[in-house]
Amino acid sequence: MRKALLAVLTTTLLFSSVSAMASLDDDMDILKGGLRTVTKTDDVAEFKKALTDMRGAAEDAKTQTPDKLKGQPSDSPEMKDYHAGLDKLIGQIDSSMKLADAGDLAGAKAEAKKFADTRDENHKKFR
């Protein structure tokens, strides 16, 4: 019994550590899935959950470096531009969340449509 409990505890800790260290690809997958959800759902709770997940992924992505910028100093103009793109997305997510919190799902979805433009603009630069 003790060995089984130890094995479960070890596995739980291992997976929680791995999820805390998401890669940039994982963050981008979360953003992609969240965008799909916010554009299709009419459920406010699901919409807000997707926005929350997207915001967390965008914040985590800011701590990482895209392959195209590997080797760049953190204060380089390119890295600053990368961070500015993520900050723009986070601002859009926050605006959309405020509208959803106010009960304006249609307005929140309209704001969320801007996410794709931000994605496209930044993928051209950093992907």
N, C-alpha and C positions, 0 to 999 in steps of 0.2 A: 504494500500500500504506500509506504513511504517513497519507494523508488518511482512509482507511478505519479505521485504528487510532485516530486522533484522534476520529473520529465515534463509534466504539463507546465509547471512554473518556468522552467528553462525555455521551453518552446514559446511561451507567451512573451517572455522578456526578449527573446531573439526577434520575434516578429514585430514587437513594438519598437525596437531599436531600428530595424530596417525601415519601417514606415516613417520614422522621424527623419531619416536621411534619404528622402526622395531625390531621385535624379532630375535633371532638367527635363528629360524626356517624359518622366512620370508627371511632372508639373504641367507640361504642355498637354499631355493626355487628359488630365483633370480639367484643364481649361477648355479643351475641345469638347469633352463630354458635357461640361457645364453649359457651354454655349448652345449645344444641341438641346439640352433640357429647357433652358430659359426661352428659347425661341418656340418650343412646341407645347409646353405645359400651360394649363389654365388653372392649375392648383397652386395657390399662393404659398403654401408651406413647402412644396417641392421647389418652387421658383426660388424662395429665400434660401433653402438648403443649398441649391446649386450655386447661388451667388456667394454664399459663405465659403463653400468649397473652392470656388474660383478665386476668391480673395486670398485665401490661405495659400493656394498654389502660386499665385502671382507674387505674394510676399516671399515665399520660399525660392522662387525663380530668381529674385533679386540677389540672393546670396550666392548664386552660381554664375558660371561663365559659359556662354554658348561656344561651340566648337570654333566658329568663325573668329572669335575674339580671344582664343587661348593664347596666352603669352602677353596679352596687353596689360599694362599697369591698371590698377583699379581706378586711377584718376585720369585715364586717357579720355579724350573726347568721345571715342567710340563706346567705351564702357558707360560714360555719363549718358550718352544717347540711349543706350540699351536700358539703363535704369529709368530714364525719363519716359520711355515707351511703356514700361511696366507701371510706373506711377500714373501715367495717363489712363491705363486700363483700370487700375485700382480706383481712381477717381470716378470713372464711369460706372464701375461696379457699385461704389458707394452711392452714387446718384440714383442708380436703379433701385438699390435697396431702400433708400428713403422714400421713393415713390411707392414701392411695394408695401412698406410699413404704413404709409398713409392710406392704403387701400386702393391705389391707382395702378392696378395691374397692367392696364393698357398702356399707360404712360411709362411704366417700368419696362415693359417689353419693347416699347419704341426706343427707350434709352439703350436697352441691351442690344439693339440692332447695330449700334455704333461699335460694339466690341469687334465685330468682323472686320470693319474698316481699320481699326487699330491693329488687329492681328495681321492683316494683309500688308499694311504699311511697314510694320516691323519685321515681318518675315522676309520682305525684300532686302532689308538691310542686314539681318543677322542670321539668316538660315543658310 
